Amino acid sequence: MTYENSLAFALQADADDTLNHFRNRFFIPESDGKSVIYFCGNSLGLQPKT
């Protein structure tokens, strides 16, 4: 895979991600109803839903 700086490349990379189903197992922070990037400042990471 050769990196391209484009929305199409990002969408395809997301579609090809074999680990994307794990995202549903965590609480993803939101702002104004949209998912936001979470920069982990410690080793705990995102809060699991279980």
C-alpha positions as CSV (number, residue, x, y, z in Angstrom):
1,M,0.0,0.0,0.0
2,T,1.4,3.4,-1.0
3,Y,0.2,6.3,1.1
4,E,-1.9,9.0,-0.5
5,N,-3.0,12.2,1.1
6,S,-6.7,11.9,0.1
7,L,-10.1,11.2,1.5
8,A,-10.5,8.2,-0.8
9,F,-7.3,6.6,0.5
10,A,-8.4,7.1,4.1
11,L,-11.8,5.6,3.5
12,Q,-10.3,2.6,1.7
13,A,-7.8,2.1,4.5
14,D,-10.7,2.1,7.0
15,A,-12.6,-0.4,4.9
16,D,-9.6,-2.7,4.6
17,D,-8.8,-2.6,8.4
18,T,-9.3,-6.1,9.7
19,L,-9.3,-4.9,13.3
20,N,-12.0,-2.2,12.9
21,H,-14.7,-4.4,14.7
22,F,-12.8,-3.8,18.0
23,R,-13.8,-0.1,17.9
24,N,-17.4,-1.1,19.0
25,R,-16.0,-2.5,22.3
26,F,-14.9,0.9,23.6
27,F,-16.5,4.2,24.5
28,I,-15.3,6.7,21.9
29,P,-15.3,10.3,23.0
30,E,-17.6,12.7,21.2
31,S,-17.9,16.5,20.7
32,D,-21.0,18.1,19.1
33,G,-22.3,14.5,18.3
34,K,-19.2,13.5,16.3
35,S,-16.4,11.1,17.3
36,V,-13.1,12.9,18.2
37,I,-9.5,11.8,18.2
38,Y,-8.4,10.6,21.7
39,F,-4.8,11.1,22.5
40,C,-4.1,8.8,25.5
41,G,-2.0,10.5,28.1
42,N,-1.6,7.4,30.2
43,S,-1.5,3.7,29.9
44,L,-5.2,3.1,30.5
45,G,-6.5,3.9,27.0
46,L,-10.1,4.1,26.1
47,Q,-12.7,2.8,28.5
48,P,-14.0,-0.6,27.5
49,K,-17.8,-1.1,27.4
50,T,-17.7,-4.4,29.3
